[in-house]
């Protein structure tokens, strides 16, 4: 609302605005609606403020970074549920994380990719300790490590 509605028309105007479908400001393929209570809350916040633009602008959260969470499953853009796994390659002596990356499958290809990233960041280690999982025992992994001298 660029100007207040006529006396007694506020609730009707809020209802009308809540039924509108709005274009997302960044993603042209997305549309959204606003709830009547949200519009009413914004209206009174802006009405009582010296600068309504500042009052309704984004504000950093005071509790940012206090609690992180990682859901067990993620929903991708096509509506499929995915189970991310993390590959962490650690230096046992210094406890430095040489490489950490989320993958959607536990495959030899993902393991080799992660190992290459760790090698490029921290150089080749003197030894490599693994859990002998299927990805580590895969032929392409063992052949690649053999070529490096392990």
C-alpha positions, -999 to +999 in steps of 0.1 A: +000+000+000+016+032-010-011+052+009-034+043+037-068+030+027-100+049+034-114+047+070-129+013+077-113-003+046-080-015+060-090-052+066-105-054+031-074-040+015-052-064+035-074-094+024-072-082-012-034-079-010-031-114+007-049-130-023-026-115-049+001-136-064+035-118-065+065-124-087+097-134-069+122-105-071+151-128-080+138-160-096+114-152-124+100-188-123+088-185-088+056-168-076+045-163-040+017-150-018+018-131+015-004-140+045-029-113+057-013-113+092+022-106+077+008-077+056-010-063+087+022-066+108+042-049+081+016-021+077+016-012+114+054-014+116+058+010+087+030+033+099+046+039+132+082+043+119+100+075+109+116+056+080+094+027+068+119+014+044+145+009+071+120-007+095+109-033+068+144-039+055+165-070+063+182-073+096+210-096+107+199-122+132+213-117+167+217-155+171+234-162+137+260-190+140+249-201+175+234-234+163+240-252+131+221-282+119+223-306+089+192-324+080+194-361+074+179-357+039+178-328+015+152-320-011+165-311-046+149-288-071+131-316-089+115-329-056+138-359-050+150-366-015+188-370-013+210-384+015+243-364+016+274-380+031+306-362+041+341-373+031+366-359+055+403-365+050+423-357+081+459-355+090+462-377+121+493-359+134+483-323+131+445-329+131+441-306+101+413-314+078+430-317+044+397-319+025+360-321+035+332-324+009+296-336+008+288-363-017+255-379-026+270-414-030+298-434-015+316-444-047+352-449-057+349-419-080+339-396-051+367-410-029+393-405-056+381-370-062+383-362-025+418-377-023+430-357-052+417-325-037+435-333-004+467-342-022+466-309-041+460-289-009+484-307+014+508-328-008+511-366-007+512-380+028+538-406+039+511-431+046+473-435+042+450-452+067+415-461+056+385-482+069+389-505+038+354-497+027+342-508-008+352-474-024+387-478-010+390-514-021+377-506-056+401-515-084+405-479-097+413-466-062+439-493-055+455-490-089+457-452-086+473-454-051+497-481-064+509-457-091+516-431-064+537-457-045+513-471-019 
